[in-house]
Amino acid sequence: MLDIGNECYGVFNGLWASCFIEDNSAGDSGPSTKYCGFLCKTKDRDWACPGGLKCGAVNSQGQAVCLP
């Protein structure tokens, strides 16, 4: 399951970007930093992928992200 965080602002209409890509470089010493990524599917909604990105595989929770 994606840990979908806050919305990333400045995204064009019809697209959805959220903070869910994590940097685990901190290890067990603290929380991970989250970065923006484009969502293309959740259980109840679909969004377009920007540029040349395509919607990736849907996980068991019905979620997918845009991938190159």
Secondary structure, DSSP 8 states (H G I E B T S, - for coil): -----SB-SS--TT-EEEEEEEE-TTGGGS--EEEEEEEEEETTEE----TT-EE----TTS-EEEE-
